[in-house]
Amino acid sequence: MIINLIQTLILTQNTSGTSGIVFSSITILILLTCSSLIAASEVAFFALEPSDKEKLKNEESKNAKSALELLNKPQDLLATILITSNFVNVAIVIITSSLLNIIFPAEEGESLMRFVIDVFLITAIILLIGEVIPKVYATKQGVPIVKMMAQPLTFISNMPPVSWLRKFLVNGTKIIHRYAAKKEVKVSSDELEQILALTKEETTSEDDHKILEGIVKFGITDVKQIMRPRTEISAISNTLTFKEVLEHIQEMGYSRVPVYEGTLDKVEGILNIKDLLPYIDQNETFDWQSFIRKPFYIPENKKLDDLLNDFQSKKMHMAIVVDEYGGTSGLATLEDILEEIVGDITDEFDEQEIKHTKINENEYIFEGKTSLVDFYKVTKLDGKEFENNKGEADTLGGFIVEQAGRILMNRESIQVENCKLIVEASDKKRIKSIRVLIQDEVDSSLNTEL
């Protein structure tokens, strides 16, 4: 209706020649100015930084309050901007076309030339003056433009027919969102890792990137991969005297200690050291066993995200990992889980580094009991080839035994992709020391050199 009215006014002005040209030119300039302001406001409103919004909240002006009201309803704001922009641009096209008819009347045989002029000239004007230039400017002057356009956009948003179309568009998008929300988008962990690798920027610190990688792998990591193995668990027997318990606690340096009955396969519970502090001066006959708390048992294949939820709900920090036969396989703590995301957390009782010797950039010597996870961290290998080939092994020595089918002797080795694992020292029971050579050429096969 509005566009038809504009076109009628232009046609009535055509009879007066010069006055029609002047009226059309002024109208086009006004509409181009409106188009520029609307395009600039689109970028300005939706590119505001949190600090800019805080500045607007601290201001008492009407413009700032109007801007905040618009920002609280982003869908309504965007609909208003898009509807107004389209109205204005269509009006510019109609009026410019009418103006060209007055100045350059189309003659027979020149319809193609006139069509090219109409399309390319009008499009270039709208793109440059009404879109590109104001949007580039708005990226640097966002806050002033927001305050300047807040009240005009509020007025336009409530003015028919823009208000009617705005409500129609917003309600329509809500229906579409409800329908789209029913369809779940499933993304695998491998796809997330690829996305993370592609989006890594030079400005992102290495620590931040490692945290993101830890979060991606968090939900697919088993407890068995991060637990402290049975052979390294520091525990006490429930038959010790109170004095012996205090001596063991002081020697171990842990805030929580498992307590077993007979063997480590029968963990009776967890002793929290802070419970004993008020009774530290008691004699040997003190009943310290009454402070033992019930243990929390978990299977080896439990996922870390599930274990973290259990720790939060049960308000616990330690769990006993059991194998398929019910025997104690290892021990997992809240600290072990957090280290998978944020990296190693050390205190005064922790060993500062994983025991290994770095010969050069491509050669290391590890203990056989080094966990595969720690091995990946030191060598900076992604570990995919190891994880794809390994079975139940969690240590570097166990992986070699698993792949070779026996305990390799000194100087025997296996090859995993571009990584050669050479046994430096072993006995009849286990592999004690391993030399790791990272080669430049990748060998995708896994073989044993005897």
C-alpha positions as CSV (number, residue, x, y, z in Angstrom):
1,M,0.0,0.0,0.0
2,I,2.8,2.4,1.0
3,I,4.8,1.5,-2.2
4,N,1.8,2.0,-4.4
5,L,1.2,5.4,-2.9
6,I,4.9,6.4,-3.5
7,Q,4.6,5.2,-7.1
8,T,1.4,7.2,-7.6
9,L,3.0,10.4,-6.3
10,I,5.9,9.9,-8.7
11,L,3.6,9.4,-11.7
12,T,1.7,12.6,-10.8
13,Q,5.0,14.5,-10.7
14,N,6.0,13.2,-14.1
15,T,3.7,15.8,-15.8
16,S,5.7,18.7,-14.4
17,G,9.1,17.5,-15.7
18,T,11.7,19.2,-13.5
19,S,9.7,19.1,-10.4
20,G,9.3,15.3,-10.8
21,I,13.0,14.8,-11.1
22,V,13.7,17.0,-8.0
23,F,11.0,15.2,-6.0
24,S,12.3,11.7,-7.0
25,S,15.9,12.6,-6.3
26,I,15.2,13.9,-2.8
27,T,13.0,10.9,-2.0
28,I,15.8,8.5,-3.2
29,L,18.4,10.3,-1.1
30,I,16.1,10.1,2.0
31,L,15.5,6.4,1.4
32,L,19.2,5.7,0.9
33,T,19.9,7.4,4.2
34,C,17.3,5.3,5.9
35,S,18.7,2.1,4.3
36,S,22.2,3.0,5.4
37,L,21.1,3.6,9.0
38,I,19.0,0.4,9.2
39,A,21.9,-1.7,7.7
40,A,24.4,-0.1,10.2
41,S,22.0,-0.7,13.1
42,E,21.8,-4.4,12.2
43,V,25.6,-4.8,12.6
44,A,25.8,-2.4,15.6
45,F,23.1,-4.2,17.7
46,F,24.3,-7.8,17.1
47,A,28.0,-7.1,17.3
48,L,27.9,-5.5,20.8
49,E,30.5,-6.8,23.2
50,P,29.5,-7.7,26.8
51,S,31.4,-4.6,28.0
52,D,29.4,-2.4,25.6
53,K,26.1,-3.8,27.1
54,E,27.4,-3.0,30.6
55,K,28.0,0.6,29.5
56,L,24.5,0.9,28.3
57,K,23.2,-0.5,31.6
58,N,25.1,2.1,33.5
59,E,23.6,5.0,31.4
60,E,20.4,6.7,32.5
61,S,19.5,8.1,29.0
62,K,16.3,7.1,27.2
63,N,18.3,5.9,24.2
64,A,20.3,3.5,26.3
65,K,17.1,2.1,28.0
66,S,15.4,1.7,24.6
67,A,18.5,-0.1,23.2
68,L,18.5,-2.5,26.1
69,E,14.8,-3.2,25.7
70,L,15.4,-4.1,22.0
71,L,18.4,-6.3,22.9
72,N,16.2,-8.3,25.3
73,K,14.1,-9.3,22.3
74,P,16.6,-10.1,19.6
75,Q,14.2,-11.9,17.3
76,D,11.7,-9.0,17.3
77,L,14.6,-6.6,16.7
78,L,16.0,-8.6,13.8
79,A,12.5,-9.0,12.2
80,T,11.9,-5.2,12.5
81,I,15.3,-4.4,10.8
82,L,14.8,-6.9,8.0
83,I,11.2,-5.9,7.2
84,T,12.1,-2.2,7.3
85,S,15.2,-2.7,5.1
86,N,13.2,-4.6,2.5
87,F,10.4,-2.0,2.4
88,V,13.0,0.8,1.9
89,N,15.1,-1.0,-0.7
90,V,12.0,-1.9,-2.8
91,A,10.9,1.8,-2.6
92,I,14.3,2.8,-3.8
93,V,14.1,0.4,-6.8
94,I,10.6,1.7,-7.8
95,I,11.4,5.4,-7.5
96,T,14.8,5.1,-9.2
97,S,13.2,3.2,-12.1
98,S,10.5,5.9,-12.4
99,L,13.2,8.6,-12.3
100,L,15.1,6.9,-15.1
101,N,11.9,6.9,-17.2
102,I,11.7,10.7,-16.8
103,I,15.3,11.4,-17.6
104,F,16.0,8.6,-20.2
105,P,12.7,7.5,-21.8
106,A,13.1,4.0,-23.2
107,E,12.8,3.9,-27.0
108,E,12.1,0.9,-29.2
109,G,15.1,-1.4,-29.6
110,E,16.8,-0.2,-26.4
111,S,14.8,-2.3,-23.9
112,L,17.8,-4.6,-23.2
113,M,20.2,-1.6,-22.6
114,R,17.6,0.0,-20.3
115,F,17.1,-3.3,-18.4
116,V,20.9,-3.6,-17.8
117,I,21.1,0.0,-16.5
118,D,18.2,-0.5,-14.2
119,V,19.5,-3.8,-12.7
120,F,23.2,-3.0,-12.3
121,L,23.0,0.7,-11.5
122,I,20.3,0.4,-8.9
123,T,21.9,-2.8,-7.4
124,A,25.3,-1.1,-7.1
125,I,23.8,2.0,-5.4
126,I,21.9,-0.1,-2.9
127,L,24.8,-2.4,-2.1
128,L,27.4,0.2,-1.7
129,I,25.6,3.1,-0.1
130,G,22.8,1.1,1.6
131,E,24.7,-2.0,2.8
132,V,28.5,-2.3,2.6
133,I,29.7,1.1,3.6
134,P,27.3,1.6,6.6
135,K,28.0,-2.0,7.9
136,V,31.8,-1.5,7.7
137,Y,31.4,1.8,9.6
138,A,29.1,0.2,12.2
139,T,31.8,-2.3,13.2
140,K,33.9,0.5,14.6
141,Q,31.1,2.8,15.9
142,G,28.6,0.3,17.3
143,V,27.6,1.9,20.6
144,P,26.8,5.4,19.1
145,I,24.8,3.9,16.3
146,V,22.9,1.7,18.8
147,K,21.9,4.7,20.9
148,M,21.0,6.8,17.9
149,M,18.8,4.2,16.3
150,A,17.2,2.7,19.4
151,Q,14.1,5.0,19.6
152,P,13.5,5.1,15.8
153,L,13.5,1.3,15.7
154,T,11.2,1.1,18.7
155,F,8.8,3.4,16.9
156,I,9.0,1.5,13.6
157,S,8.6,-1.9,15.5
158,N,5.2,-0.8,16.9
159,M,3.9,0.9,13.7
160,P,1.6,-1.1,11.3
161,P,2.2,-2.8,9.0
162,V,5.7,-3.5,10.3
163,S,4.3,-4.6,13.7
164,W,1.9,-7.1,12.0
165,L,4.7,-8.6,9.8
166,R,7.1,-8.7,12.8
167,K,4.7,-10.8,14.9
168,F,4.0,-13.1,12.0
169,L,7.7,-13.7,11.3
170,V,8.6,-14.2,15.0
171,N,5.8,-16.6,15.6
172,G,6.6,-18.5,12.4
173,T,10.3,-18.9,13.4
174,K,9.2,-20.2,16.8
175,I,7.2,-23.0,15.1
176,I,10.1,-23.9,12.9
177,H,12.4,-24.0,16.0
178,R,10.0,-26.4,17.8
179,Y,10.0,-28.7,14.8
180,A,13.8,-28.5,14.3
181,A,14.4,-29.1,18.0
182,K,12.8,-32.6,17.7
183,K,15.5,-33.7,15.4
184,E,18.7,-34.4,17.3
185,V,22.0,-33.7,15.8
186,K,24.4,-36.5,16.6
187,V,28.1,-35.6,16.4
188,S,30.7,-38.3,17.1
189,S,33.8,-37.7,19.2
190,D,36.0,-38.1,16.1
191,E,34.1,-35.3,14.4
192,L,34.5,-33.1,17.4
193,E,38.2,-33.7,17.4
194,Q,38.3,-32.8,13.7
195,I,36.3,-29.6,14.3
196,L,38.7,-28.7,17.2
197,A,41.7,-29.2,15.0
198,L,40.2,-27.1,12.2
199,T,39.3,-24.2,14.5
200,K,42.6,-24.0,16.2
201,E,44.0,-20.5,15.8
202,E,47.4,-19.0,16.5
203,T,45.8,-16.8,19.1
204,T,44.6,-19.8,21.1
205,S,47.1,-20.8,23.8
206,E,48.4,-24.4,23.9
207,D,47.0,-24.9,27.4
208,D,43.5,-23.8,26.3
209,H,43.6,-26.1,23.3
210,K,44.6,-29.0,25.6
211,I,41.7,-28.3,27.9
212,L,39.3,-28.4,24.9
213,E,40.8,-31.7,23.7
214,G,40.4,-33.1,27.2
215,I,36.7,-32.1,27.3
216,V,36.1,-33.8,23.9
217,K,37.7,-37.0,24.9
218,F,36.3,-36.9,28.5
219,G,33.0,-38.8,27.7
220,I,34.7,-41.7,25.9
221,T,37.5,-42.4,28.3
222,D,37.3,-45.4,30.6
223,V,38.3,-45.3,34.3
224,K,40.8,-48.0,33.6
225,Q,42.8,-45.6,31.5
226,I,43.3,-43.1,34.3
227,M,43.2,-45.2,37.5
228,R,46.2,-45.8,39.7
229,P,47.0,-49.6,39.2
230,R,46.7,-52.1,42.1
231,T,50.5,-52.4,42.4
232,E,50.8,-48.7,43.1
233,I,48.0,-48.3,45.6
234,S,49.0,-47.2,49.1
235,A,46.6,-48.9,51.6
236,I,46.7,-50.1,55.2
237,S,45.4,-53.2,57.0
238,N,42.5,-53.0,59.4
239,T,44.6,-55.0,61.9
240,L,47.2,-52.2,62.5
241,T,47.4,-50.4,65.8
242,F,46.6,-46.6,66.0
243,K,50.3,-45.8,66.3
244,E,51.2,-47.9,63.2
245,V,48.3,-46.2,61.3
246,L,49.7,-42.8,62.1
247,E,53.2,-43.8,61.0
248,H,51.8,-45.1,57.7
249,I,49.8,-42.0,57.1
250,Q,52.8,-39.8,57.7
251,E,54.9,-41.9,55.3
252,M,52.3,-42.0,52.5
253,G,51.2,-38.4,52.6
254,Y,47.6,-38.9,51.4
255,S,44.4,-37.4,52.8
256,R,42.4,-40.6,52.1
257,V,43.7,-44.1,52.4
258,P,42.0,-47.5,51.5
259,V,41.7,-50.0,54.3
260,Y,41.7,-53.7,53.5
261,E,41.0,-56.9,55.4
262,G,43.5,-59.6,54.7
263,T,44.3,-58.7,51.1
264,L,43.8,-55.7,48.8
265,D,41.0,-57.6,47.1
266,K,38.8,-57.1,50.2
267,V,38.8,-53.3,50.7
268,E,36.8,-52.6,53.8
269,G,36.5,-48.9,53.3
270,I,38.2,-45.5,53.0
271,L,39.9,-43.8,55.9
272,N,39.7,-40.0,55.8
273,I,42.7,-38.6,57.6
274,K,40.9,-35.5,58.9
275,D,38.6,-37.7,61.0
276,L,41.6,-38.8,63.1
277,L,43.0,-35.3,63.7
278,P,41.1,-34.6,67.0
279,Y,42.3,-38.0,68.4
280,I,46.0,-37.9,67.3
281,D,47.1,-38.1,71.0
282,Q,45.2,-41.3,71.7
283,N,47.1,-44.5,72.7
284,E,47.6,-47.6,70.6
285,T,44.3,-49.2,71.6
286,F,42.2,-46.4,70.1
287,D,39.4,-47.7,67.9
288,W,40.4,-46.0,64.7
289,Q,38.5,-48.6,62.6
290,S,35.2,-47.0,63.6
291,F,36.1,-44.0,61.3
292,I,36.3,-46.2,58.2
293,R,33.8,-45.0,55.6
294,K,32.0,-47.3,53.2
295,P,33.9,-47.9,49.9
296,F,32.5,-46.9,46.5
297,Y,33.1,-49.7,43.9
298,I,33.1,-49.1,40.2
299,P,33.9,-51.3,37.1
300,E,36.9,-50.8,34.9
301,N,34.9,-49.7,31.9
302,K,32.9,-46.9,33.6
303,K,33.1,-43.6,31.7
304,L,34.7,-40.6,33.3
305,D,31.7,-38.4,32.9
306,D,29.5,-40.9,34.7
307,L,32.1,-41.3,37.5
308,L,32.2,-37.5,37.9
309,N,28.4,-37.4,38.3
310,D,28.6,-40.2,40.9
311,F,31.3,-38.3,42.8
312,Q,29.1,-35.2,42.8
313,S,25.9,-36.9,43.9
314,K,27.6,-39.1,46.5
315,K,29.9,-36.3,47.7
316,M,32.9,-38.6,47.4
317,H,36.5,-38.2,46.1
318,M,37.7,-41.8,45.8
319,A,36.5,-45.0,44.2
320,I,37.8,-48.6,44.2
321,V,38.0,-50.0,40.7
322,V,37.2,-53.7,40.5
323,D,37.7,-56.2,37.6
324,E,35.2,-58.7,36.2
325,Y,36.0,-61.2,39.0
326,G,35.4,-58.7,41.8
327,G,39.1,-58.2,42.7
328,T,40.7,-54.8,43.2
329,S,42.1,-53.6,39.9
330,G,43.0,-50.0,40.9
331,L,41.9,-46.8,42.5
332,A,40.4,-43.6,40.9
333,T,40.1,-40.2,42.5
334,L,38.4,-36.9,41.7
335,E,41.9,-35.4,41.0
336,D,42.6,-38.1,38.4
337,I,39.4,-37.1,36.6
338,L,40.1,-33.4,36.6
339,E,43.6,-34.0,35.4
340,E,42.2,-35.4,32.2
341,I,40.7,-32.0,31.4
342,V,43.1,-29.4,32.9
343,G,46.3,-31.4,32.9
344,D,48.5,-32.6,35.8
345,I,47.7,-31.2,39.2
346,T,50.7,-31.6,41.6
347,D,51.1,-30.9,45.3
348,E,54.0,-31.2,47.7
349,F,53.6,-35.0,47.9
350,D,53.4,-35.7,44.1
351,E,56.3,-36.5,42.0
352,Q,56.9,-33.6,39.7
353,E,57.4,-35.5,36.5
354,I,56.7,-38.8,34.9
355,K,59.8,-40.9,35.2
356,H,61.5,-41.0,31.8
357,T,64.7,-39.9,30.1
358,K,64.6,-37.8,27.0
359,I,67.7,-38.6,24.8
360,N,66.6,-36.2,22.1
361,E,63.5,-34.9,20.3
362,N,62.8,-38.4,18.9
363,E,64.2,-40.8,21.5
364,Y,63.0,-41.5,25.0
365,I,63.5,-44.2,27.7
366,F,60.4,-45.1,29.8
367,E,59.8,-47.4,32.7
368,G,57.6,-50.4,31.7
369,K,55.0,-49.4,34.2
370,T,54.4,-46.0,32.6
371,S,50.8,-45.6,31.7
372,L,49.9,-45.2,28.1
373,V,48.1,-41.9,28.9
374,D,51.4,-40.5,30.4
375,F,53.3,-41.9,27.5
376,Y,51.1,-39.9,25.1
377,K,51.6,-36.8,27.1
378,V,55.4,-36.9,27.2
379,T,55.9,-37.9,23.5
380,K,52.9,-35.7,22.3
381,L,51.6,-38.6,20.2
382,D,47.8,-38.7,19.6
383,G,47.8,-42.4,20.7
384,K,45.1,-43.4,18.2
385,E,47.1,-46.2,16.7
386,F,48.0,-47.6,20.2
387,E,44.3,-47.4,21.3
388,N,43.1,-49.1,18.2
389,N,45.5,-52.0,18.7
390,K,45.6,-52.4,22.4
391,G,43.3,-54.8,24.3
392,E,43.3,-54.6,28.1
393,A,46.8,-53.2,28.6
394,D,47.1,-49.8,30.4
395,T,50.9,-49.5,30.7
396,L,53.6,-49.3,28.0
397,G,55.2,-52.6,29.1
398,G,51.8,-54.3,29.2
399,F,51.0,-53.1,25.7
400,I,54.3,-54.6,24.3
401,V,53.6,-58.0,26.1
402,E,50.0,-57.9,24.7
403,Q,51.1,-57.3,21.1
404,A,54.0,-59.7,21.1
405,G,52.1,-62.4,23.0
406,R,55.0,-62.9,25.5
407,I,57.5,-61.0,27.6
408,L,60.2,-59.8,25.1
409,M,63.8,-60.1,25.9
410,N,66.4,-57.3,25.9
411,R,66.9,-55.6,22.4
412,E,63.7,-57.1,21.0
413,S,61.1,-54.6,19.7
414,I,57.8,-53.9,18.2
415,Q,56.8,-51.2,15.6
416,V,53.6,-49.2,16.0
417,E,53.1,-46.8,13.1
418,N,56.1,-44.4,13.2
419,C,57.0,-45.5,16.8
420,K,59.6,-48.2,17.6
421,L,59.5,-49.7,21.1
422,I,62.7,-51.4,22.1
423,V,63.0,-53.4,25.3
424,E,66.0,-52.2,27.3
425,A,65.5,-54.4,30.4
426,S,63.1,-57.2,31.3
427,D,62.9,-60.4,33.5
428,K,60.7,-63.4,33.6
429,K,57.8,-61.4,35.1
430,R,57.7,-58.0,33.4
431,I,59.3,-55.5,31.1
432,K,61.2,-53.0,33.2
433,S,62.6,-50.4,30.7
434,I,61.7,-49.4,27.2
435,R,63.5,-47.2,24.6
436,V,61.1,-45.3,22.3
437,L,62.2,-44.2,18.9
438,I,59.9,-41.8,17.0
439,Q,60.8,-42.1,13.3
440,D,60.1,-39.6,10.5
441,E,58.7,-42.3,8.1
442,V,55.4,-43.7,9.1
443,D,55.0,-47.5,9.1
444,S,51.3,-48.3,9.4
445,S,52.0,-52.0,10.2
446,L,52.4,-53.4,13.7
447,N,55.1,-56.0,13.8
448,T,57.6,-57.6,16.2
449,E,61.3,-57.8,15.7
450,L,62.8,-60.8,17.4
